[in-house]
């Protein structure tokens, strides 16, 4: 197919903007419209239908293009691809019985009012706080990520700017937050958020220098001391979790539930009402506390014997 002209690309851009509020599934049912959007879209992006609208991914650049166009490079010369599949993450496990109990209570409360969200629950044994989400699509990248965490550990032992990053610490979950209608999460207290954000920045710098792909690496390459804002959070309900679970249903069961997810997302929660039911109405009541003794590199594929994500490497925090 011939490359679209600049005028055609401009028309394609307008079509993409007009279609942002529409669900991806709706667009794909109108295949003629979708083919037109794809054909006329600007040369540097590819439209992707998602359950909640039109998403965009940067198009892969041909191998004949210069490396500055096709990939970004770490300081050591390792290139980071412009697009990659998410396979692993670095995170903190949340296995506090208190937090898990209140997370389950919140899930039950939300699903009780909105039964179609039942599949959006995050399994209690998989509760965690992500620090980096990575695309480690080869064993070489997995080994480089492991080496990067070992370097982070060494840097922590050398000094951590007075934040005590090398030592175990406690975090609390004082309340709830959300990312639009896609994610309902537990907030992390300010002191722990500051530590986790500092660990995120340190790991991001090391991963970029070693050419390891992760979500947000471009911001670290622009300014490693001031990357994009990072919000540590404990995901409790997530619409994408529900969409994945719908695949296990028969098509006649899946269609109405998917339509509800696409239309409604996760409605806002009356936190005061839920707190009354959960016994958390008193001033200063929190969803629970978690002791943090390690940071782990985890695979998104499979499941460990205890129901958590398979562990690849663990960075132990020491007194």
BANUDREN-510581 format. One record per residue (C-alpha): x, y, z. Coordinates in steps of 0.02 Angstrom, whole numbers, plus 50000, padded with zeros to 5 digits. Example, Ala and Ser with C-alpha at 12.3 -4.5 7.8 and 13.67 -1.06 7.14 Angstrom:
<atoms>
506154977550390
506844994750357
</atoms>
This chain:
<atoms>
500005000050000
500655017349955
501165028850097
499745041050142
500005059050087
500165072950217
498365078150182
497765060250207
498755058850367
497955074950430
496235067650393
496725051650482
497285061550635
495595070250642
494695053550629
495745046650773
495325061550884
493475060250842
493485041650886
494355043151054
492735042351156
492145026551065
492505009051127
493754999251025
492544984751009
491244996550933
492495002750805
493054985450756
491254980250722
491234994050589
492684986650494
492604999150351
492835013950470
494245004850559
495165000950396
495005019250345
495715025250511
497165012950499
497575017350319
497555036150347
498355036950518
499995046850533
501565037550488
502285037350663
500845028750755
499705013850737
497925014650805
497465000150919
495684996050973
495524993651161
493964990051265
493925008251320
494355018051164
495685019951032
497455017051091
499045021851001
500685012550983
502235019250900
502555010350736
504125000050724
505445008650619
506274998450481
508024992050511
508665003650375
508225018950481
509495026850596
509605020350774
509015037150842
507345034350754
507115015750788
507675014650967
508375024751110
510035020151188
510665018251364
512285026451417
513175009751387
512585009351207
511214996351231
509685001051131
507925001451204
506584996851075
505185009251046
503874995651074
503944979751177
502824966851262
502634968351450
503254952451533
503944956651706
503844969651843
504834975251995
503704976552145
503344975252331
502204961252388
500754966052502
500334950652606
499724959352764
498194949852828
497414966352883
497604974452712
497014958752621
495464957752732
494974975652699
495374974152514
494204959152504
492874968952600
493024983152473
492924971152326
491364963152400
490584980252429
490894986152250
490374969752169
488834969052280
488234985152200
488934981252027
488954962251999
489704963851824
491344969451906
491624952651992
492974947951867
493914964251901
494494958752074
496374957452098
496684940652185
497154943952366
498704932952356
499324943952212
499154961052293
500714971352262
501424988652228
502324990152060
503915000452045
504394996651864
503444987051730
504654979451605
504754970951436
506024957051459
505694946751304
507324937051306
508384928051434
509754940851402
508594954851457
508054944951611
509874942851659
510234961251628
508754966051739
509414954551876
511134962551862
510304979751868
509444975552032
511094969452103
511844986252055
510394995252138
510724985052296
512554990152293
512085008452269
510895007552416
512285001052527
513375015852477
512115029052527
510295033652504
510155052452537
509515050352713
507895041752663
508405024952733
508085016352567
509235001752606
508284997252764
506604988452788
505145000152817
503285000652854
501925007152740
500105010452776
498585011552662
497585026352728
496245027852595
495665024952417
496055032652247
495695029052065
496375031051890
494795036651802
493585022251791
494925009351751
495755006251920
495225007352102
496705007052219
497295009352397
498375024652427
500085023352510
500545034852654
501655049852613
503245043852698
503205026752614
502715034752448
504275045652458
505375030352485
504545020352346
504665035052225
506515036852266
506775018252234
505815019952070
506955034252014
508545024952063
508015008951973
507425018751821
509135026851803
510035010151815
508835001251697
508975015051565
510875015051575
510864996151546
509644997451400
508214987951486
506474992251419
505154997651545
503615008451544
504135026751556
505955024451506
505835039251386
505525051251531
507105045051618
508105047651459
507495065551444
507895069751626
508395055751744
508295067351895
506525072851857
505575059051764
503695057951748
502695058351913
502565041551999
501095036752111
501395021252217
499725012352235
498934995752282
497754990252143
496174981952211
495004981952061
495504983951879
494434983551722
495804975451616
495804961051741
493954958851706
494204959251517
495544945551530
494384934451633
492974936551508
493984926351383
493604910851486
491714912751461
490664906851315
490344920351185
488504921951232
489004924851414
490464936051373
489594948851261
488384957051385
489694957751523
490984965451408
489734978651352
489414983251533
491284984651569
491564995451416
490095006751456
490265008951644
492035005051698
492215005451888
490955018051960
491515029752099
491435022152274
490575030052423
492095027752535
491225034152692
489815021552672
491035007352641
492075012452793
490535011752902
490194993952844
492024988852861
492234996053036
493465009352979
492425024653018
493475030953163
494665045453132
496365039953069
495815022153030
496855014052893
496594998852785
498144991152862
500044991152875
501354981552777
503164978052823
504304979452671
505864968552680
506214965452496
505934971552319
505714958152187
505844955552001
504294945351954
503644936951799
501884940451737
501784922951666
501254908251771
500984907051958
502054902652108
501554888752228
500854901752350
499774909952216
500934924952193
501924929352038
503464918651999
505004926752075
506544929651966
507624939452088
507454947152260
508314962652326
508374961152517
508264976852622
509404975552773
509504984452939
</atoms>
